Amino acid sequence: MNHRERFLQIRDFLKPYQEIWQNEIMLMYPNPLDAFSQNWIEDLHRFQDKKDIIRLEKKDVFGLIQDSSLIEFYQKIKTLSALPAARTYPPMPEDSQTWLFITPKKQHEIRHLAPHINHLYQKRNIDQVVDIGGGIGLLAQTLNGQYQLRVASLDMDPVMQNTGKVRYGKKPKHPENQVQYLNVKVEDSGEFPKLMSANVMPIGLHTCGKLALDIITVSSSKKVPVLVNFGCCYHKLDEVPGHQNISLFANAHEPLWLSQFALTLACRAHNRMNEEEYDFKVKVKHFRYAIHILLYEHYGFTELITLGNSSPKLYDLTFADYVLDQLKRINLEPKHSFVELNAFFEKIKTLVGKMQTAGLIRDAFGRVLETYLLLDRAIYLEEQGYQVEVEEFFHEELSPRNIGITAILV
Ligand SMILES: C[S@@+](CC[C@H](N)C(=O)[O-])C[C@H]1O[C@@H](n2cnc3c(N)ncnc32)[C@H](O)[C@@H]1O
């Protein structure tokens, strides 16, 4: 895949829709729907069956929607965010101890990733894998236990590492070749660059926010022979150089700068909701939108107000119950009676429903935004002399942050 070409295609596709994906729908109030095509909203809003709406949330729209320009829009999103599936290898050897203490999600990830790492380790004569942001060290323990690779698990969190060490103590292991735990904060110390060398392979599964970028920039400057990285938690990034558009190529081509809202959207690229969760989610969203409108109209708050999490039970009650609870949390005196608050909700219900529908369109940008961020990282690595693959490793339903970057020094 030509990463630069795709990067530019995505940039050109996203640009005209900036008003939608750079903003939060609530903050567009009093004109929350103006940036959206009214035909698209109408086409999506006519679906009332929960099953259909869940399909729309999952971008499984073909055969449901009718507006030809909306079909074209979803088709474009699908094409631009499509990535090759990672190569498959002979499966990792497993025994009765392999999955001890490991959740099904993590098992799935390790099953797909470990053979890839083993393959690169053997091919490039690696001395040591360093799993950065390794947490409790499950991937490191598995690579070491099943393939006998030399592995270190590096993390800044000593508590997680201790949990990992205790579990590791209960597993059978080789007397000499054992997982090493390194308590290092990547950006803080001189230690991390020293660990990166010509025989070391840094890997990182779900390296949140800026961590992925620190790993990519430092380890490529040290010319590590190969690295494998999965990003996550893009909302922890900022709208500044060094956090996005790190490649020279991006900077030379009028890049897009993703706002906090857009970065959060990039993390919401897949919706795993089932029907039960759907009802709850809709209620949360409707109440949240409606209270924003109430605060805007009657309290003069035009900015987004941070609210606390109401108890899930409150969403079984009425809007008035929810509002009174929230006002107490932010120390505001109610200006309306219980009955008036519920009447207010009734009055704006249709608008709130349409805002939720508009949200379907906005959510559709998530995966493309994520792809934009990751392609920039891939292009940066190409600029450092690496041959780079950006591939899907896991089933999106099980592990949504499933895009891995593999960079091999050429
Ligand atoms: C999302 S977790 C992923 C854990 C593990 N790799 C996994 O896939 O289960 C990210 C890990 O990165 C660690 N981390 C975050 N920032 C770090 C930094 N700057 N230096 C070292 N570790 C960091 C966190 O402590 C956390 O354990």
The ligand as a MOL file (V3000), in Angstrom:
LIG
                    3D

  0  0  0     0  0            999 V3000
M  V30 BEGIN CTAB
M  V30 COUNTS 27 29 0 0 0
M  V30 BEGIN ATOM
M  V30 1 C -2.9500 0.5890 27.5400 0
M  V30 2 S -1.7500 -0.0980 28.5760 0 CHG=1
M  V30 3 C -1.2040 -1.4690 27.6210 0
M  V30 4 C -0.6100 -2.5670 28.4350 0
M  V30 5 C -0.1860 -3.7940 27.6420 0
M  V30 6 N 0.7730 -3.4850 26.6260 0
M  V30 7 C -1.3760 -4.4960 27.0670 0
M  V30 8 O -1.5690 -4.4580 25.8510 0
M  V30 9 O -2.1450 -5.0830 27.8290 0 CHG=-1
M  V30 10 C -0.4310 1.0500 28.4220 0
M  V30 11 C 0.7200 0.8150 29.3780 0
M  V30 12 O 1.7150 1.7700 29.0800 0
M  V30 13 C 2.2930 2.2310 30.2780 0
M  V30 14 N 2.8500 3.5610 29.9970 0
M  V30 15 C 2.1650 4.6570 29.6130 0
M  V30 16 N 2.9940 5.6880 29.4170 0
M  V30 17 C 4.2490 5.2350 29.6730 0
M  V30 18 C 5.5300 5.8260 29.6530 0
M  V30 19 N 5.6580 7.0820 29.3030 0
M  V30 20 N 6.5910 5.0730 29.9700 0
M  V30 21 C 6.4310 3.7710 30.3150 0
M  V30 22 N 5.2290 3.1580 30.3700 0
M  V30 23 C 4.1550 3.8670 30.0410 0
M  V30 24 C 1.1470 2.2290 31.2650 0
M  V30 25 O 1.6270 2.1540 32.6010 0
M  V30 26 C 0.3720 0.9960 30.8310 0
M  V30 27 O 0.7950 -0.1430 31.5230 0
M  V30 END ATOM
M  V30 BEGIN BOND
M  V30 1 1 1 2
M  V30 2 1 2 3
M  V30 3 1 2 10
M  V30 4 1 3 4
M  V30 5 1 4 5
M  V30 6 1 5 6
M  V30 7 1 5 7
M  V30 8 2 7 8
M  V30 9 1 7 9
M  V30 10 1 10 11
M  V30 11 1 11 12
M  V30 12 1 11 26
M  V30 13 1 12 13
M  V30 14 1 13 14
M  V30 15 1 13 24
M  V30 16 1 14 15
M  V30 17 1 14 23
M  V30 18 2 15 16
M  V30 19 1 16 17
M  V30 20 1 17 18
M  V30 21 2 17 23
M  V30 22 1 18 19
M  V30 23 2 18 20
M  V30 24 1 20 21
M  V30 25 2 21 22
M  V30 26 1 22 23
M  V30 27 1 24 25
M  V30 28 1 24 26
M  V30 29 1 26 27
M  V30 END BOND
M  V30 END CTAB
M  END
